[in-house]
Amino acid sequence: MGKKTKAFVYQLISFAILFIAVRYLVGAFTTLKGLWVPLIAFVVGTVLAPKFQAVRTKDGEKLFMKWIFLKGIRELK
C-alpha cells in the first residue's frame, strides 16, 4: 500500500470514528432532530480529525500528520 493510500485511509478512519462518536453523543444528549445531528457531527469531525499527508522528499515518500491537539507536524513511520 502506498503512502498516499495510507494517508487517505488514516484520514477516513479518524474522521469516521469522530463522526460516529459525535453523532451518537449529539443524538443522545441533546434535543436536536433531523439533519442537524449529522451536520454537527460532520463539522466537529472535520475540525477535530487529524490531517494526514504523503509528501515526496529527497529521501523518498514520507507520511506526516498534523493535529489540533499536538504541537507541530509529526512524521509517521
PyMOL commands that place a pseudoatom at each C-alpha (Angstrom):
pseudoatom trace, name=CA, resn=MET, resi=1, chain=A, elem=C, hetatm=0, pos=[0.000, 0.000, 0.000]
pseudoatom trace, name=CA, resn=GLY, resi=2, chain=A, elem=C, hetatm=0, pos=[1.414, 3.380, -0.992]
pseudoatom trace, name=CA, resn=LYS, resi=3, chain=A, elem=C, hetatm=0, pos=[1.869, 6.315, 1.350]
pseudoatom trace, name=CA, resn=LYS, resi=4, chain=A, elem=C, hetatm=0, pos=[-0.890, 8.346, -0.335]
pseudoatom trace, name=CA, resn=THR, resi=5, chain=A, elem=C, hetatm=0, pos=[-3.298, 5.466, 0.127]
pseudoatom trace, name=CA, resn=LYS, resi=6, chain=A, elem=C, hetatm=0, pos=[-2.275, 5.113, 3.781]
pseudoatom trace, name=CA, resn=ALA, resi=7, chain=A, elem=C, hetatm=0, pos=[-2.823, 8.835, 4.318]
pseudoatom trace, name=CA, resn=PHE, resi=8, chain=A, elem=C, hetatm=0, pos=[-6.297, 8.598, 2.783]
pseudoatom trace, name=CA, resn=VAL, resi=9, chain=A, elem=C, hetatm=0, pos=[-7.223, 5.517, 4.848]
pseudoatom trace, name=CA, resn=TYR, resi=10, chain=A, elem=C, hetatm=0, pos=[-5.939, 7.061, 8.099]
pseudoatom trace, name=CA, resn=GLN, resi=11, chain=A, elem=C, hetatm=0, pos=[-7.834, 10.273, 7.350]
pseudoatom trace, name=CA, resn=LEU, resi=12, chain=A, elem=C, hetatm=0, pos=[-11.021, 8.354, 6.601]
pseudoatom trace, name=CA, resn=ILE, resi=13, chain=A, elem=C, hetatm=0, pos=[-10.794, 6.156, 9.699]
pseudoatom trace, name=CA, resn=SER, resi=14, chain=A, elem=C, hetatm=0, pos=[-10.063, 9.051, 12.056]
pseudoatom trace, name=CA, resn=PHE, resi=15, chain=A, elem=C, hetatm=0, pos=[-12.926, 11.116, 10.619]
pseudoatom trace, name=CA, resn=ALA, resi=16, chain=A, elem=C, hetatm=0, pos=[-15.328, 8.157, 10.747]
pseudoatom trace, name=CA, resn=ILE, resi=17, chain=A, elem=C, hetatm=0, pos=[-14.546, 7.416, 14.401]
pseudoatom trace, name=CA, resn=LEU, resi=18, chain=A, elem=C, hetatm=0, pos=[-15.082, 11.037, 15.399]
pseudoatom trace, name=CA, resn=PHE, resi=19, chain=A, elem=C, hetatm=0, pos=[-18.201, 11.400, 13.225]
pseudoatom trace, name=CA, resn=ILE, resi=20, chain=A, elem=C, hetatm=0, pos=[-19.872, 8.302, 14.691]
pseudoatom trace, name=CA, resn=ALA, resi=21, chain=A, elem=C, hetatm=0, pos=[-18.947, 9.232, 18.268]
pseudoatom trace, name=CA, resn=VAL, resi=22, chain=A, elem=C, hetatm=0, pos=[-20.151, 12.838, 17.946]
pseudoatom trace, name=CA, resn=ARG, resi=23, chain=A, elem=C, hetatm=0, pos=[-23.315, 11.780, 16.129]
pseudoatom trace, name=CA, resn=TYR, resi=24, chain=A, elem=C, hetatm=0, pos=[-24.168, 9.387, 18.944]
pseudoatom trace, name=CA, resn=LEU, resi=25, chain=A, elem=C, hetatm=0, pos=[-23.379, 11.943, 21.662]
pseudoatom trace, name=CA, resn=VAL, resi=26, chain=A, elem=C, hetatm=0, pos=[-25.346, 14.746, 19.996]
pseudoatom trace, name=CA, resn=GLY, resi=27, chain=A, elem=C, hetatm=0, pos=[-28.294, 12.431, 19.389]
pseudoatom trace, name=CA, resn=ALA, resi=28, chain=A, elem=C, hetatm=0, pos=[-28.262, 11.061, 22.920]
pseudoatom trace, name=CA, resn=PHE, resi=29, chain=A, elem=C, hetatm=0, pos=[-27.625, 14.209, 24.953]
pseudoatom trace, name=CA, resn=THR, resi=30, chain=A, elem=C, hetatm=0, pos=[-29.345, 16.996, 23.011]
pseudoatom trace, name=CA, resn=THR, resi=31, chain=A, elem=C, hetatm=0, pos=[-32.848, 17.597, 21.734]
pseudoatom trace, name=CA, resn=LEU, resi=32, chain=A, elem=C, hetatm=0, pos=[-31.688, 18.185, 18.164]
pseudoatom trace, name=CA, resn=LYS, resi=33, chain=A, elem=C, hetatm=0, pos=[-33.522, 16.256, 15.458]
pseudoatom trace, name=CA, resn=GLY, resi=34, chain=A, elem=C, hetatm=0, pos=[-33.298, 15.647, 11.737]
pseudoatom trace, name=CA, resn=LEU, resi=35, chain=A, elem=C, hetatm=0, pos=[-30.460, 16.962, 9.621]
pseudoatom trace, name=CA, resn=TRP, resi=36, chain=A, elem=C, hetatm=0, pos=[-28.857, 18.897, 12.480]
pseudoatom trace, name=CA, resn=VAL, resi=37, chain=A, elem=C, hetatm=0, pos=[-27.381, 15.828, 14.180]
pseudoatom trace, name=CA, resn=PRO, resi=38, chain=A, elem=C, hetatm=0, pos=[-25.250, 14.583, 11.231]
pseudoatom trace, name=CA, resn=LEU, resi=39, chain=A, elem=C, hetatm=0, pos=[-24.438, 18.162, 10.191]
pseudoatom trace, name=CA, resn=ILE, resi=40, chain=A, elem=C, hetatm=0, pos=[-22.967, 18.982, 13.606]
pseudoatom trace, name=CA, resn=ALA, resi=41, chain=A, elem=C, hetatm=0, pos=[-21.151, 15.629, 13.685]
pseudoatom trace, name=CA, resn=PHE, resi=42, chain=A, elem=C, hetatm=0, pos=[-19.672, 16.360, 10.232]
pseudoatom trace, name=CA, resn=VAL, resi=43, chain=A, elem=C, hetatm=0, pos=[-18.377, 19.788, 11.236]
pseudoatom trace, name=CA, resn=VAL, resi=44, chain=A, elem=C, hetatm=0, pos=[-16.929, 18.585, 14.545]
pseudoatom trace, name=CA, resn=GLY, resi=45, chain=A, elem=C, hetatm=0, pos=[-15.369, 15.533, 12.873]
pseudoatom trace, name=CA, resn=THR, resi=46, chain=A, elem=C, hetatm=0, pos=[-13.807, 17.655, 10.149]
pseudoatom trace, name=CA, resn=VAL, resi=47, chain=A, elem=C, hetatm=0, pos=[-12.314, 20.126, 12.615]
pseudoatom trace, name=CA, resn=LEU, resi=48, chain=A, elem=C, hetatm=0, pos=[-11.074, 17.618, 15.205]
pseudoatom trace, name=CA, resn=ALA, resi=49, chain=A, elem=C, hetatm=0, pos=[-9.793, 14.813, 12.959]
pseudoatom trace, name=CA, resn=PRO, resi=50, chain=A, elem=C, hetatm=0, pos=[-6.037, 14.710, 12.395]
pseudoatom trace, name=CA, resn=LYS, resi=51, chain=A, elem=C, hetatm=0, pos=[-4.820, 15.598, 8.904]
pseudoatom trace, name=CA, resn=PHE, resi=52, chain=A, elem=C, hetatm=0, pos=[-2.561, 13.099, 7.130]
pseudoatom trace, name=CA, resn=GLN, resi=53, chain=A, elem=C, hetatm=0, pos=[-0.461, 13.839, 4.050]
pseudoatom trace, name=CA, resn=ALA, resi=54, chain=A, elem=C, hetatm=0, pos=[2.072, 11.926, 1.983]
pseudoatom trace, name=CA, resn=VAL, resi=55, chain=A, elem=C, hetatm=0, pos=[4.986, 14.097, 0.837]
pseudoatom trace, name=CA, resn=ARG, resi=56, chain=A, elem=C, hetatm=0, pos=[7.700, 13.177, -1.621]
pseudoatom trace, name=CA, resn=THR, resi=57, chain=A, elem=C, hetatm=0, pos=[11.105, 14.182, -0.225]
pseudoatom trace, name=CA, resn=LYS, resi=58, chain=A, elem=C, hetatm=0, pos=[14.678, 13.550, -1.343]
pseudoatom trace, name=CA, resn=ASP, resi=59, chain=A, elem=C, hetatm=0, pos=[14.707, 10.507, 0.974]
pseudoatom trace, name=CA, resn=GLY, resi=60, chain=A, elem=C, hetatm=0, pos=[11.545, 9.093, -0.600]
pseudoatom trace, name=CA, resn=GLU, resi=61, chain=A, elem=C, hetatm=0, pos=[7.868, 9.443, 0.171]
pseudoatom trace, name=CA, resn=LYS, resi=62, chain=A, elem=C, hetatm=0, pos=[7.029, 10.145, 3.821]
pseudoatom trace, name=CA, resn=LEU, resi=63, chain=A, elem=C, hetatm=0, pos=[3.789, 10.304, 5.768]
pseudoatom trace, name=CA, resn=PHE, resi=64, chain=A, elem=C, hetatm=0, pos=[3.067, 13.303, 8.014]
pseudoatom trace, name=CA, resn=MET, resi=65, chain=A, elem=C, hetatm=0, pos=[0.297, 14.093, 10.480]
pseudoatom trace, name=CA, resn=LYS, resi=66, chain=A, elem=C, hetatm=0, pos=[-0.946, 17.400, 11.859]
pseudoatom trace, name=CA, resn=TRP, resi=67, chain=A, elem=C, hetatm=0, pos=[-3.484, 17.517, 14.657]
pseudoatom trace, name=CA, resn=ILE, resi=68, chain=A, elem=C, hetatm=0, pos=[-5.090, 20.330, 16.596]
pseudoatom trace, name=CA, resn=PHE, resi=69, chain=A, elem=C, hetatm=0, pos=[-4.160, 18.632, 19.908]
pseudoatom trace, name=CA, resn=LEU, resi=70, chain=A, elem=C, hetatm=0, pos=[-0.482, 18.099, 19.061]
pseudoatom trace, name=CA, resn=LYS, resi=71, chain=A, elem=C, hetatm=0, pos=[2.087, 20.829, 18.569]
pseudoatom trace, name=CA, resn=GLY, resi=72, chain=A, elem=C, hetatm=0, pos=[3.721, 20.869, 15.150]
pseudoatom trace, name=CA, resn=ILE, resi=73, chain=A, elem=C, hetatm=0, pos=[3.802, 18.273, 12.429]
pseudoatom trace, name=CA, resn=ARG, resi=74, chain=A, elem=C, hetatm=0, pos=[4.718, 14.648, 13.165]
pseudoatom trace, name=CA, resn=GLU, resi=75, chain=A, elem=C, hetatm=0, pos=[6.318, 12.173, 10.783]
pseudoatom trace, name=CA, resn=LEU, resi=76, chain=A, elem=C, hetatm=0, pos=[4.768, 8.702, 10.828]
pseudoatom trace, name=CA, resn=LYS, resi=77, chain=A, elem=C, hetatm=0, pos=[6.830, 5.618, 10.092]
for i in range(1, 77): cmd.bond("trace and resi %d" % i, "trace and resi %d" % (i + 1))
show_as sticks, trace
zoom trace
